[in-house]
Amino acid sequence: MVKLFCAIVGAAGSAFSVRVDESDTVDDLKGKIKEKKPNDLKNVDAKNLQLFLAKTAEGAWLDGAGVAAVKLSEDGTLRGFEPMDPLKWIKNRAHFREKFRPGEGEVDVLVVVPTV
């Protein structure tokens, strides 16, 4: 099991943790996020959540202040962050690699909630 810290883009102070197995897929992670935040995501299907690595183009993981500065573009998309493929495993090299160990104070996943 690995503990990932997630934050909902545009929701101040929204960081929370989710435990997933390294062999789970990103789609499984979406379901766990929905379970963890049922009130914030009550009108959203887990499959519609958009997940992004909370990592800058330079490879640094965001902290709480960095997450607070992240904004959606005018068309409601998140630019400058790598989307996570729902069909790939958490431990996939493109996401967190095997033996991934999150750093203290870092956010791992940015969650974009689609607008209705």
BELJOVEN-V817067 format. One record per residue. RES is the residue in one small letter. SS is DSSP state (2 for helix, 1 for strand, 0 for the rest). Layout:
# BELJOVEN-V817067
res,ss
RES,SS
RES,SS
This chain:
# BELJOVEN-V817067
res,ss
m,0
v,1
k,1
l,1
f,1
c,1
a,1
i,1
v,0
g,0
a,0
a,0
g,0
s,0
a,0
f,1
s,1
v,1
r,1
v,1
d,0
e,0
s,0
d,0
t,1
v,2
d,2
d,2
l,2
k,2
g,2
k,2
i,2
k,2
e,2
k,2
k,0
p,0
n,0
d,0
l,0
k,0
n,0
v,0
d,0
a,2
k,2
n,2
l,0
q,1
l,1
f,1
l,1
a,0
k,1
t,0
a,0
e,0
g,0
a,0
w,1
l,0
d,1
g,2
a,2
g,2
v,2
a,2
a,0
v,0
k,0
l,0
s,0
e,0
d,0
g,0
t,0
l,0
r,0
g,0
f,0
e,0
p,1
m,0
d,0
p,0
l,0
k,0
w,1
i,0
k,0
n,0
r,0
a,0
h,0
f,0
r,0
e,0
k,0
f,0
r,0
p,0
g,0
e,0
g,0
e,1
v,0
d,0
v,1
l,1
v,1
v,1
v,0
p,0
t,0
v,0
